[in-house]
Amino acid sequence: MRRRLLTSKHWLFLAFALMLGAGLFPQSLASGLWHYPRHMLLLALSPAQHPLHSLADQIRTPLTPKVELGPISELENNYMELLSFNAKLQQELREANDFVMQLAQLRNLRKASEILLPARVTLSTQGLAIRSLTLVVGTKKKVQQGMVVAAGYNLVGRVASVGSSTSTVRLINSPGTYLAARLVPPVNDQSPRQTVAHLEVSDNGKFFFARGDINEQVKIGDLAFLADDRWPLAAQGLIIGQVTAIDQDEMTPLLRTRIKIEPLRSLMHLGQVLVIEPQFSENALGGVLP
């Protein structure tokens, strides 16, 4: 029997040797040497590709996922609810940041002996005799009638009535309010000028006005700080507003001026305030509600 010169083992060893040798060649040379054998091998196997793919498609299940989204109206409602919830969270975050700033401002200004009680505003009321805020704190939190209410550096009003869990604040822009104030330059103005003025609230409650002497050095941008002995000591030095206009007085244009002062914040649109609880007696300065 004639013996074969090249067996399968020989062919396998020869293929391994060729692959090992090609691995030692540079990549450009190895790619050139194997280009034609690889092309011939792909041509030889191409007739079998289509039957094999058909068989694989019959065996495997489709990979396309089935997603049931539900009715379009329900998706739209869910989307609107998410938008509303997101807007609510953003509003609460803004209120929280604003309240933290208020607390930091007032804490830097006030004495350490005073307690700052945070309170949420639930209702603002604008009537003919009073403009007020309703707070969710009362006698259970040791709130008492006459306590000063602030929003940061800004004076808001005083507690007019107290219940067990709620209280009502009379705002400084209520009809018939009169306040004594010091008009001084803002922080960035180093001039020592200062003017004492008596403020009266306008009919619409949006600003205060005062009549000053034509020679007084009041300027637009000056701040009005409370300096009224009828108010408790805790309220002295809080900001009432800022000078926004100075006009000639209609009755005595050559002698007097009309000074317009607007609050730095809208008192009817506050979400959080601070009730200042003094820890010392203010009998001499307690006064009555203005």
Residue pairs with C-beta under 8 A, 6 or more apart in sequence:
22 30
22 33
22 34
23 30
25 33
69 75
95 271
95 272
98 271
98 272
99 118
99 271
99 272
101 152
102 150
102 151
102 152
102 272
102 273
102 274
103 116
103 118
103 152
103 274
105 152
105 153
106 116
106 150
106 152
106 153
106 274
106 276
107 116
109 153
109 237
109 238
110 116
110 234
110 276
113 278
113 279
113 280
114 234
114 276
114 277
114 278
114 279
115 276
115 277
115 278
115 279
116 274
116 275
116 276
116 277
117 137
117 141
117 142
117 143
117 274
117 275
117 276
117 277
118 272
118 273
118 274
119 135
119 136
119 137
119 149
119 167
119 272
119 273
119 274
119 275
120 135
120 136
120 271
120 272
121 133
121 134
121 135
121 270
121 271
121 272
121 273
122 134
122 135
122 136
122 166
123 133
123 134
124 131
124 132
124 133
124 134
124 268
124 269
124 270
125 131
125 132
125 133
125 134
126 205
126 268
128 175
129 174
129 175
130 160
130 170
130 171
130 174
130 175
131 170
131 171
131 173
131 174
131 175
131 205
131 267
131 268
132 157
132 160
132 168
132 169
132 170
132 171
132 174
133 149
133 156
133 157
133 168
133 169
133 171
133 267
133 270
133 273
134 166
134 167
134 168
134 169
135 143
135 149
135 166
135 167
135 168
135 169
135 273
135 275
136 165
136 166
137 143
137 165
137 166
137 167
137 275
138 162
138 163
138 164
138 165
138 166
138 167
139 162
139 163
139 164
140 164
140 165
142 277
143 159
143 162
143 167
143 275
143 277
144 159
144 162
144 277
145 159
145 160
145 161
145 162
146 158
146 159
146 232
146 286
146 287
146 289
147 158
147 159
147 232
147 234
147 275
147 276
147 277
148 155
148 158
148 231
148 232
148 234
148 235
148 238
148 275
148 276
149 156
149 157
149 158
149 159
149 169
149 273
149 274
149 275
149 276
150 156
150 235
150 238
150 273
150 274
150 276
151 265
151 270
151 272
151 273
151 274
152 265
152 274
153 238
153 239
153 264
154 238
154 239
154 240
154 263
154 264
154 265
155 172
155 226
155 235
155 238
155 239
155 240
156 169
156 171
156 172
156 267
156 270
156 273
157 169
157 170
157 171
157 172
157 174
157 267
158 169
158 170
158 231
158 232
158 235
158 289
158 290
159 167
159 168
159 169
159 170
159 275
160 168
160 169
160 170
160 289
161 167
161 168
162 168
167 275
169 273
170 289
171 205
171 267
171 268
172 179
172 201
172 240
172 263
172 267
172 290
173 201
173 205
173 206
173 208
173 263
173 267
174 201
174 205
175 201
175 203
175 205
176 201
177 200
177 201
177 290
178 198
178 199
178 200
178 290
179 198
179 199
179 208
179 226
179 228
179 240
179 290
180 196
180 197
180 198
180 199
180 226
180 227
180 228
180 229
180 230
181 196
181 197
181 198
181 199
181 210
181 224
181 225
181 226
181 227
181 228
181 240
181 261
182 194
182 195
182 196
182 197
182 224
182 225
182 227
183 194
183 195
183 196
183 197
183 210
183 218
183 222
183 223
183 224
183 243
183 259
184 193
184 194
184 195
184 222
184 223
184 225
185 191
185 193
185 219
185 221
185 222
185 223
186 221
186 222
186 223
189 221
191 217
193 217
195 212
195 216
195 217
195 218
195 222
196 227
197 210
197 212
197 218
197 224
197 259
198 210
199 208
199 209
199 210
199 224
199 240
199 261
200 208
200 209
200 210
201 207
201 208
202 208
202 209
205 268
206 262
207 241
207 244
207 260
207 261
207 262
207 263
208 224
208 240
208 241
208 260
208 261
208 262
208 263
209 258
209 259
209 260
209 261
210 258
210 259
210 261
211 249
211 256
211 257
211 258
211 259
212 218
212 256
212 257
212 259
213 255
213 256
213 257
214 254
214 255
214 256
214 257
216 257
218 243
218 246
218 257
218 259
219 243
219 246
220 243
220 244
220 245
220 246
221 242
221 243
222 242
222 243
223 239
223 241
223 242
223 243
224 239
224 240
224 241
224 242
224 243
224 261
225 237
225 238
225 239
225 240
226 235
226 236
226 237
226 238
226 239
226 240
227 236
227 237
228 235
228 236
228 290
229 285
229 287
230 287
230 288
230 290
231 285
231 287
231 290
232 278
232 282
232 285
232 286
232 287
233 278
233 282
233 285
234 276
234 278
234 282
235 276
239 264
240 261
240 263
241 261
241 262
241 263
241 264
242 261
242 262
242 264
243 259
243 260
243 261
244 260
244 261
244 262
245 259
245 260
246 257
246 258
246 259
246 260
247 257
247 258
247 260
248 256
248 257
248 258
249 255
249 256
249 257
249 258
250 258
